[in-house]
Amino acid sequence: MSEKKKKKKDSQLLIRINGEERDQFVSLCDELDTSAAREIRKFIKTFIREHHNNDDDLT
């Protein structure tokens, strides 16, 4: 078993954004061979780490 324990993705976050920005973001993610969801999850994890740097439970 790997050292990092994967947490089950069991929630959704619905946001409203400008359609043109959404399309540009999704296109750029495609060009970079990643997904929009992956990049948003990465942003959220980084944001949490930066603002709660004492929490050991964050992966």
N, C-alpha and C positions, 0 to 999 in steps of 0.2 A: 504494500500500500504506500502511496506517495506521502511525503512529509506534510504537504499542504492538504488539508481536508477541504474538499469542495463543498460549498454550501449550496443547498437546493435553491433554485430560483423559483420562488413561489408567489411573488408579488409583481404588480405592474404599477407604473407611474405614467399617468396620462398628462401630457403637456400640450399647450397650444403654442405654435410658433408660426412665423411667416412661411407661407408655402414655398416661396422662392429660396429662402435660406435653407429650408428642409431639403429641397431638391439638390441644392448645391452641396450640402453636407453629405447626403446619401451618395451623390456622384463622386465626391472626393474620397469617401470611404471605399467605394468600389475601386477607384483608381489605386488606392493604397492597399488593396486586397484585405480589407477588414470590413466589419459590419458597423452600422450606426449604433446598434445596441451595445456591441462590445466597447466602442469608444465612449459611449455615455456611461456605461458601468465603470470603465476605467476612470473617467472624470469624477464620478461620485466617490469611488474608493479613495482617490487622491485627495479630494476635497475634505473628506472625513478625516483622513490621516493628518492633513495640515491643520485642522481645527481641533482635533482631539488626539494629540500626539502621545498621551499617556494611556490610551486604551489598548491593552494587549490583545483583545479579542478580535480586532480588525485584521483582515487578511489583505 
